[in-house]
Amino acid sequence: MLGSTHGSLTTDSRRARVVACEERTSPVVHGRPAAAGELDVSGRPLYAAVPDLDRFFRPESVAVVGASDTEGRPNTGITRQLLSWAERVGARLHPVHPTRRSVFGLPCASRVTDLPEQIDLAVLLVSDPLPVIEELGAAKVRFAVAFASGFAETGAQGAAAQARLAAAVERSGIRLLGPNTNLNAFERFRDDLDGPAIALITQSGHQGRPVFALQELGVRLSHWAPTGNEADLETADFLSYFAERPEVGAIACYIEGLKDGRSFLLAADRAARRGVPVVAVKVGRTETGARTAASHTGKLTGADDVVDAAMRQYGVIRVDGLDELQDTATLLARARAPRADGVVVYSISGGTGAHVADLATEAGLRLPVLSEARQAELHQWIPEYLSVANPVDNGGHPVGDWRGRKIIDAILDDPEVGVLICPVTGPFPPLSDRLVQDLVDAAEHTDKLVCVVWGSPVGTEAAYRETLLGSSRVATFRTVANCLLAVRAHLDHHRFVDGYRSPFDEAPRTPSPSFRKARALMRPGEQLSEHAAKQLLRAYGIRVPREQLVTSAAAAVRAAGLVGYPVVMKASGARIAHKTDLGLVKVGLTSASQVRDAYRELTDIARYEGITLDGVLVCQMVERGVEMVVGVGHDDLFGPTVTVGLGGVLVEVLRDAAVRVPPFGEEQARAMLGELRGRPLLEGVRGRPPADLDALVEVVLRVQRMALELGDAIAELEINPLMVLPSGQGAVALDALAVCR
C-alpha cells in the first residue's frame, strides 16, 4: 500500500536532484504515510526513494553525443540502433558532434547546449564522459548513459577516475547509467505479448541474454536495465522503480556486486510491500567468483552468508544458474496466487511418478495423500491396481481418450491441491499430444497451477513448441529440477508476502534509555575487558552472572562468599581474547583456599604472559543449560550484522550459526534458530529439558538494538557462551568480548 508523501534519498545532495529524479510515494506505516526523510536511530533512511525513470525508458528527446554515420566505425552502428529505438518509442533524436553538420540526414549540433529543446536522455559515445557531464548539467539534461570502460573494473586508477565521474554527475544534477554499460536498455522488445512482464536488471549484459530470449517462448519482457559500474544509478534504483510498474509481474536480476547494501534492502522491502517477486543470481558464493566479480564491476561482493541472509529477510529469491533465473522468474511473473500448497505429481509411468515425487519431497514440497473418496473417483478411469494416492499413475491408456481430462479435473478439484506437476519424460504421440492438450485446456478453466516438464532433448515437437508454449496458463519446464525449484519459490513467495511486515516499520527512530549509559563505556579503537563488556550488556538489560571484580586474594575470598559457592574465577583485561587457551579461567571452586590459590595462579600467568589485568572476576557458576553464541559483526556492504549459533569452545569448529541484518523482528529472530543444525539441543535431547527459547530470542533482539544504536562505535561483540537455561529460567551471558571502532 502506498501513501502520498515523498520518500527520502540517502544524502542531502541527492535529495536536491529532483529535476532528474522525482521521487514517488513512500509506503504506509501502520496506516499512516511515512514522513519524508524518516530515519532510523543510526541516521539511515527507512524507506526507498523511487526514481522517476519514465523519461529514461520512454524519452521524448534524445541526444547522441559522438554520433556518426561513417561506415565501419563502431559509433555508426550504435547511432543507427539508437535511431531505430527512438522511432519505436516516439522520441526525437538529435545527433551531436563537434565536426559534423549532419548524421544520417539529421542536423547535427556541435554541443548539447546548442540543441533546440531540453533533452531527456543523452547517450555518450565518447571515450571519456567526464568533460561532457558539466555541459549536460548546464543544458539540464535529465539522464545520461556512458558506455566507456576503463573505470573501477580496472583497478585503483580506474576507481579514482570513476569517483571523479560520480562527483561530477552529482554536481550536475543529472542521473547517469554506467559507465561500462551497453545498449541493452535500447533493445527491441516484443509488443505483441500479453500478461504480466519480467523486468530485467543486469550488471553484465551478456548474462541477461537468456532472460531476454524468453520473448521467443512467449514470455513478455518490459524493461532491461544494464547497470554497469553504477557510478550513479544502481540496481536498487531500478528495483524500486520496477516494483511500482503495474505491468511488471516479476523482477529478474543478475548481480555481480552491490553498490550499497542498505539501498538494496530498502528497494527489496519496497518490492515485498508491493508483493512483486524478485529473483536474483548473485555472484560471489566462492572466493573465485567474488574476485572475478570485483574485477568486472569494481564493487564489494560482501560476505556471502550475509548476502544470502539479507536476501531471505526481504523475500529475494536467490538462484544459481541463468536457466533457473529464467524459469523461476517466468513462473512467478505469470502464476496466480496459490489456493493451497499441496502438490500432486501426475504421470503415465509409475517409475516417473515415484522419482519426481521423491525429488519434490526432497525439495521441501508437500505432497498430500489424496482422500479415499478422491482416490475412488480417480479409479473410475484408472485401473484399480495402479496407485492414485499421490503420485497419481494413470498407466498410459486413459490419456488417449476422454478419461484423460476427467482425471486432471478431478485432481485439480481437490481442495488440498494447489499445484499439479506432470512430467513427460519424452514424446510418445499421439498420447503425449492428447495429454498436453488436456493439460492446457484444464489450465484455462482453473485458478490452480499446472506445470509440465517436457523432458525431450529435441524440443522441436509440436506438442511442446505449439501447444505448451502457446499457453500462458501452463508453466512449461525442460528439467524437473528447475520445475521444483520454481514451484517451491512460488509457494514460498506467496507465504512470505502474505505475512510480510516490514522490519523498517518497527526500526527504532530514537535511542533507547540504555544508549547514553552504553556509549559512555565505549573506548574508541580498544577491546574492552570482560568486566566492561558485561557492563555494556547490563546496560541493555542482558542478564549476566553475579560477579565481582577484585584485585587481591583476600578480596576474592570475600567476593566468593557473597557470590555463593561454587564459583568461577577469570582474569579480566582489555586484550585477552581467549582466556581458556591461556589457562586464565578456573571453574568449580568450592572453598576459600581454592579461591586464594586460583587468584595467585591467574595473576602469575598474566604476569608471565605480559598481560595487563584490571582485576580478577569472581563469578557465579552456571552449569545447566545450552551454550550459545550471540554476536555483532560488521559487513562491508550491509553494516552491522547479528549472529546466533551454538557456542562454547567448539564454536569455531562447528560453525553452526545464522546471521541477519538489522533491523529485524521477533519472527526473524526465531527463524534464525530454525536454521541451526543444533536446534534439537534447544528443544531438549537425551532427557534434557527444553531450553528457554523466548529468553534466547529476547537476547538476540536486545543485541540487535545494540547493533542499531552502537553500530558506528562497536566493531565486534561476542557473547560466548550465552547459557540458555531450561524453559522459563532465562539466559545468562557467561562471557563477553567487545571491540570498539
Sequence and secondary structure as in RCSB ss.txt:
>XXXX:A:sequence
MLGSTHGSLTTDSRRARVVACEERTSPVVHGRPAAAGELDVSGRPLYAAVPDLDRFFRPESVAVVGASDTEGRPN
TGITRQLLSWAERVGARLHPVHPTRRSVFGLPCASRVTDLPEQIDLAVLLVSDPLPVIEELGAAKVRFAVAFASG
FAETGAQGAAAQARLAAAVERSGIRLLGPNTNLNAFERFRDDLDGPAIALITQSGHQGRPVFALQELGVRLSHWA
PTGNEADLETADFLSYFAERPEVGAIACYIEGLKDGRSFLLAADRAARRGVPVVAVKVGRTETGARTAASHTGKL
TGADDVVDAAMRQYGVIRVDGLDELQDTATLLARARAPRADGVVVYSISGGTGAHVADLATEAGLRLPVLSEARQ
AELHQWIPEYLSVANPVDNGGHPVGDWRGRKIIDAILDDPEVGVLICPVTGPFPPLSDRLVQDLVDAAEHTDKLV
CVVWGSPVGTEAAYRETLLGSSRVATFRTVANCLLAVRAHLDHHRFVDGYRSPFDEAPRTPSPSFRKARALMRPG
EQLSEHAAKQLLRAYGIRVPREQLVTSAAAAVRAAGLVGYPVVMKASGARIAHKTDLGLVKVGLTSASQVRDAYR
ELTDIARYEGITLDGVLVCQMVERGVEMVVGVGHDDLFGPTVTVGLGGVLVEVLRDAAVRVPPFGEEQARAMLGE
LRGRPLLEGVRGRPPADLDALVEVVLRVQRMALELGDAIAELEINPLMVLPSGQGAVALDALAVCR
>XXXX:A:secstr
 EEEEE   SSHHHHT TTT    EEEEETTEE  TT B TTS BSS      HHHHS SEEEEET    TT HH
HHHHHHHHHHHHHHT EEEEE TT SEETTEE BSSGGGSSS  SEEEE SS  HHHHHHHHHTT  EEEE    
SGGG HHHHHHHHHHHHHHHHHT EEE SS  SGGGS   SS  S EEEEEESSGGGGHHHHGGGGGT  EEEEE
E TT SSS HHHHHHHHHT TTEEEEEEEES  S HHHHHHHHHHHHHHT  EEEEES SSHHHHHHHHHHH   
   HHHHHHHHHHTT EEESSHHHHHHHHHHHHH    S  EEEEEES HHHHHHHHHHHHHTT B     HHHH
HHHTTTS TTS  SSSEE  SGGGGSTHHHHHHHHHHT TTEEEEEEEE S  TTHHHHHHHHHHHHHHT SSEE
EEEE  SS   HIIIIIITT SSEEEES HHHHHHHHHHHHHHHHHHHT   HHHHS SS  THHHHHHHH  TT
 EE HHHHHHHHHHTT     EEEESSHHHHHHHHHHH SSEEEEEE TT S TGGGT EEEEE SHHHHHHHHH
HHHHHHHHHT   SEEEEEE   SSEEEEEEEEEETTTEEEEEEEE STTHHHH  EEEE SS  HHHHHHHHHT
 TTHHHHH  TT   B HHHHHHHHHHHHHHHHHHTTTEEEEEEEEEEE BTTS EEE  EEEEE 
